[in-house]
């Protein structure tokens, strides 16, 4: 790597910084989407997301998956719910017998 | 399957026990049904787990401080599932917890989108069923019940790093399963 990569303001420096932030963002993209990074870090990485199509695409893919999982996962089996309801009533009414 | 008679204690429940159970636990039965399914390999197994957990919760309600009923139920269900799996020896449920989903309103309204949404949901439902329970429960807790990594780690009694790695691996599996569906095509556009 060119020494210019360590000279602030140069094109090589900007490329190196971008690559570093890109790697960091990609490594933590799950935590970003899940809201598990600090506000300061989230702000820094959000800026990168808006400028880096591959990272943005990955974040959008995880967001879309989360939304779909939330939609499917909120379903509870109605027959089991009915059985639990009956069991709860039996438990609470035993003392009356 | 759990029954009221199974392992029945001799003492009668008190008024306070019944009142606290009805107040704190009964409203969380849909949550219990969801996490039991997430911790189980089949719906039949989930039925047993949910009912066993409910009976244990009823018996232990006097010792419950009343805070965070979902976390409390999750821990009971998790311990029950571990004992079940140790008995069965078919699966090892080493470190999963439970989650409670808040149904996210689906804003899809266009007929074509509804069809695409159904395609995704069916494929995803199957893929979720195919996940090992220890992966599925982490997904359930974080993505459906909206728990933080730390909260999921606490109720499952596993390290937060395990939550993250299981979540990552589970999502990777789900994304592979969804490859070619509308969700995948949308992500690639």
Interface residues (C-beta under 8 A of the other chain):
Chain A: X30 X31 X34 X35 X36 X57 X60 X61 X62 X64 X65 X66 X67 X68 X69 X70 X71 X72 X73 X74 X75 X76 X77 X80 X81 X83 X84 X85 X87 X88 X90 X91 X92 X94 X95
Chain B: X2 X4 X12 X13 X18 X21 X22 X25 X26 X29 X30 X32 X33 X34 X36 X37 X38 X43 X46 X47 X50 X51 X54 X55 X58 X99 X101 X102 X103 X104 X106 X117 X120 X121 X124 X125 X128 X139 X140 X142 X143 X144 X148 X149 X164 X167 X168 X171 X174 X175 X178 X183 X186 X187 X188
